[in-house]
Structures are given as structure tokens and as C-alpha cells.
Amino acid sequence: MKHLYTLLVSCTMLALAAPAQAQKQRTTEYESGMIEKGQKVGVWEYYSYTRDGRQVLVQRYDHTAQKLVFYRPIEDKPYDVEIKPGEWTRTNVQQPPLYVGGEAALAAYMSKLTYPQEAQNRNIQGRVLIEFAIDTLGRASKHKVLNGIGGGCDEEALRLSQSIPPQWIAPRLAGRAVPVLYQLPFTFRLEKAK
């Protein structure tokens, strides 16, 4: 009887341990959390660095519940907010539009910018400003160039902004998600010859 009990306890412990073995901890300098079947699960922590080099927590996001748990407040600035369908007003929001993973995750996609050959040949440099709407579900749409520099840079910035994975967190005003217009700058700078 004792052997049967030991066998049952061992089998139960193996059964309980099996799901835990399917999850794997992943930690980098910018994020930390669990991976299961190649997908982020549970609450992840996302980090950034201050100007003096300190690592700070900027976000906690529950990938299972698809819910923001914590974010480090950033500069308070006004956004164009859709108060009623078709009626926009410029105002500050309680929670700004955020990208899951913070600025570091967004910067990773923005670094895929390709400098157009025409712009390089013509020594075109500068900043292209792209604007798009983020709806109450965090979906980006209606991308357009607000300020361009030409030479194919405007089209490249627009292409890249439209290819950013849809992981936006809708801003909140008066406790509810609201659509906003968001502006994202892309810098084109030629490297100096050495």
C-alpha cells in the first residue's frame, strides 16, 4: 500500500510539474517574463535606461489577459482626442498611448528604417513626422506624413510606421479608452565619412 501511495504522489508531482516545464523564463536588459509555446504569457516587466544609465521599470503588461498592469508616467502632453465620432479636441489624457514593451520595443522596430538611395545621393537628411490614429482597441490606422523631407524618406517612414506590429495600448481619458492622433518621428541622418 505504501508503494502505491508513493507512486500516486510521484505521478501527481510529475503531472503538476509538467506544465511548469513548458514555460521558460526569458530575461534581457529590456524585458523579463515567461514564454510558453513561443508566446509571451503572464505578467512581463519592461525596462528602459535613464540618461545617467540607471535601469528603470517602465511597464508591466499581462500578456495572458492583454492588460496593462503598470506604467511609469511619462511627460504630460496633449493629444488630439476624439470625444464624439468625428469631433476632435486637443487635451491631456490620464494615460497616454503606449506601446507594449515601452520605448525600447518601439525603437527596435524603428531601427529597421532603410535610408533610400535617392536621399543618400542627394544628401537629404532630416526628420519625417508620421501621424496615425490609435483607436480604443489599440489599433493604428490612417497613417499619413505630416512633415516630410523627400528623396523617398517620406515613403520609407510611412511604410515602416504601417509595419509596426499592432501592440498599442489605447490612451485613457476619464477612465475610458479614447481614440487619439499619435505622432512618430523618424530621423534620417547620413554617417560622416571616417
Buried (B, 14 or more C-beta within 10 A) or exposed (E): EEEEEEEEEEEEEEEEEEEEEEBEEEEEEBBBBBBBEEEBBBBBBBBBBEEEEEEEBBBBBBBEEEEBEEBEEEEEEEBBBBEEEEEBEEEEBEBBBBBBBBBBBBEEBBEEBEBBEEBBEEEBBBBBBBBBBBBBEBEBEEBEBBBBBBBBBBBBBBEBBEEBEEBBBBBBBEEEBBBBBBEBEBEBEEEEEE
